Amino acid sequence: MKINFHIDPKLKADHADFWLRELTDHLATIITQLNQKNEVLWCYQDNEINPVACADIVVLQAVGNRIQVDTADKTYAYHARLAHVIDQLPAEFIEASRGTVINYQKIDHLELLGNGKIDVLMTNQQRVQMSRRKIKNLKEKLGI
């Protein structure tokens, strides 16, 4: 099988086309894995490792080589770099800044600051400042 990858940063969305003589079980498994996003993160809290549903996550923040995972009422640690996790998260997550990712479905409201910046107040009362470069993405996701 011949496979070619073409990287084009101008694309609005990733897509792939496959032309196959036959769909084998192995290829079907790979297709399923490619279409799947992680629905849970296995996070540490004290001496336990717990599954945290992505739908429950409010904010992810990079803290050294780990990620602080905040839900409505708990804080967990996830042992990975934020850059490795971002692509595996569902579409509800957007980058607020280089070290912070938010679940836009958990936004309570936005505060417009006088200097052109935006503070995002989350449902767990957490305040996250949007990077100026990321404000456009937030507005697109929210339809404003």
N, C-alpha and C positions, 0 to 999 in steps of 0.2 A: 504494500500500500504506500502510495506517495502522499505526503502531507506537506503543505506549504502554509506558512503564516505570514500575513502582511500586516504590519503595524502602521496605523494611520491615526495620529492624534486628533485629526479633524473630524473623525466619526463622532456622531452624537450618541450612538449606542453600539455596543459590541454585537456582532452577529457572526455566525459561521454557517456555511453551506457544505454538505457532504454528499458526494455522489458515490454510491456503493452498489456493487453487484448483489450483495446479500447483507442483511442485518443479522449478525451473529449475536449470541447471548453475551459475549464479552463486550461487544460494541454497545449493546443495549444497556449494560451495566454502566459503562463509561458515560453514556448520554444521560442517564439518570443522575449520576454524580455531578455532572456539569450543570444540570438544571437545578440542583438542590442547593439551598442555602442552609447554613447551620441554624437550627431552630432553638438550640440551647447552647450555653457556654458552661463548661464544668468549672466552677469557681470555688475558691478556697475561702473559708470563714472559720477562724479558730483552728480546731483540729479536724475539721470536716471538709469534704469536697462535695458540693451540691450542684445539681443541674439548675441553671437559672434560665428561664425562658426568655428569648430575645424580646418578646412582646412585653415583658415586665421590666426590661432595662430602660432607665431614663437617661443616664449619662455614662459614658466611658471616658476615663481620663488617664493619660499616660503618667506613670509615676516611676521613674527609673526604667528598669527592664520589665516592669509589671504594669497591669492595667487595673485601675480602681473602677469597679463596676457598681454603680448606684442604682437601686430600685426605689420604689416608693417609700420603703421603710427599712431597708438593709443596705449594707455596704460589703462588697466582696472583693477579693483579689483574683485576678486572672493572670496566669504565668505565661505571658507572651508579649511581644511588642505590638503596639497599636497598629503599626503599618501592616503587619501580617494578618490582622483580624479584620480590618476595614472591608476588604474585598469579599469576605465570607459572610458579612452581615446582610440581613434583609434590606430591601429598598427603603424602609422607614428611617434608616440611619443616614445622617449627613454630617460632614465635618464642620465643626464650629470654628476650629483653629487647628494648628498642626498637632496639638496634643489632646484635643477633645472632640468627641463624637457624640451627637445627641440623637435621640429618637424623636423625630418631629411630631409624632402622634402624641407625645407626652408634653407638648408645650402648653403652658397655661396662658401666657400672653407675652407680648413683646414690649420692651420699653425703648423708645427712640431717644437717643442721647443727642445733645446739642452739637457734638462734634462729628456727626455722620455715622456714628457707631450704633449698634443695636445690642441691647442686653436681652437675653432670652430667659424668661422665668418659667421654670419647669413645674410640673405638677407636684413634685416633692419639695417645692420651695427653693430649689437650687437655682442660683443665678449663673448664667453662662454668657460671657461676652463673645459675640461673633467677630471673627476676623473680617476686616474690610473686604478681603478677597473672597470670602465665603458668603457674604450677604446676598449676592446675586443668586447663588444656588438655593439659599433658604427661601427667598422670595418666589423662585420658580416652583419649588416644592409646595409652598403654601398657596400659590396662585394669586399672589399680590404684586 
